[in-house]
């Protein structure tokens, strides 16, 4: 099963930038969703804080949610993605 990883963020968000560095460190590819440019996506997925990562399965159902900058959760996410490839 392939996963889609969405990162919800907003301009000027310091924790979002920190999370970007961790995502790069662990080579996790994400699709970024900007709060200003895509507020409808925030509403659709009921995202209330940034940064938030949602992991969607092939049916676009949320499989996992990571709120904030949590490196051990990113490591688990990377393992999950690698298992499926």
C-alpha positions as CSV (number, residue, x, y, z in Angstrom):
1,X,0.0,0.0,0.0
2,X,1.3,3.4,-0.9
3,X,1.0,6.3,1.4
4,X,0.5,10.0,0.8
5,X,2.2,12.2,3.4
6,X,0.8,15.7,3.8
7,X,2.5,18.4,5.9
8,X,0.2,21.2,7.0
9,X,2.0,24.5,7.6
10,X,1.8,28.3,7.5
11,X,4.2,31.0,6.4
12,X,6.6,32.1,9.2
13,X,6.0,29.1,11.4
14,X,9.3,28.3,13.2
15,X,8.4,24.8,14.2
16,X,7.4,24.1,10.6
17,X,10.9,25.0,9.5
18,X,12.4,22.7,12.2
19,X,10.1,19.9,11.0
20,X,11.3,20.5,7.4
21,X,14.9,19.8,8.6
22,X,13.9,16.6,10.3
23,X,11.9,15.4,7.3
24,X,15.0,16.1,5.1
25,X,17.3,14.3,7.6
26,X,15.1,11.2,7.5
27,X,14.5,11.5,3.7
28,X,10.7,11.6,4.1
29,X,8.9,13.1,1.1
30,X,5.8,15.2,1.8
31,X,3.3,17.3,0.0
32,X,3.1,20.7,1.7
33,X,-0.2,22.3,2.3
34,X,-0.1,26.0,3.0
35,X,-2.7,27.4,5.4
36,X,-3.0,30.7,3.4
37,X,-3.1,29.1,-0.1
38,X,-5.3,26.0,0.8
39,X,-7.5,26.7,3.8
40,X,-10.1,24.3,2.4
41,X,-7.6,21.4,2.9
42,X,-7.2,22.4,6.6
43,X,-11.0,22.3,6.9
44,X,-11.4,19.0,5.0
45,X,-9.0,17.3,7.3
46,X,-9.9,19.2,10.5
47,X,-6.3,20.4,11.0
48,X,-6.2,23.0,13.8
49,X,-2.5,23.4,14.5
50,X,0.7,23.5,12.6
51,X,2.8,21.7,11.9
52,X,0.7,18.7,11.4
53,X,1.5,15.6,9.3
54,X,-1.3,13.4,8.0
55,X,-0.5,10.0,6.5
56,X,-3.2,8.9,4.0
57,X,-3.7,5.4,2.6
58,X,-4.6,4.7,-1.0
59,X,-8.3,5.4,-0.2
60,X,-7.4,8.9,1.2
61,X,-8.3,7.8,4.7
62,X,-6.1,9.1,7.5
63,X,-3.9,6.4,8.8
64,X,-1.7,8.4,11.1
65,X,-1.5,12.0,12.5
66,X,1.6,13.6,13.9
67,X,1.2,17.0,15.5
68,X,4.2,19.2,16.2
69,X,7.9,18.3,15.9
70,X,8.3,14.7,17.1
71,X,11.4,13.0,15.7
72,X,10.7,9.5,17.1
73,X,7.3,9.6,15.3
74,X,9.0,10.5,12.1
75,X,11.4,7.6,12.5
76,X,8.4,5.3,12.9
77,X,6.7,6.9,9.9
78,X,9.8,6.3,7.8
79,X,9.9,2.6,8.8
80,X,6.2,2.3,7.9
81,X,6.7,3.8,4.5
82,X,9.8,1.6,3.8
83,X,7.9,-1.6,4.8
84,X,5.3,-0.9,2.1
85,X,7.8,-0.2,-0.8
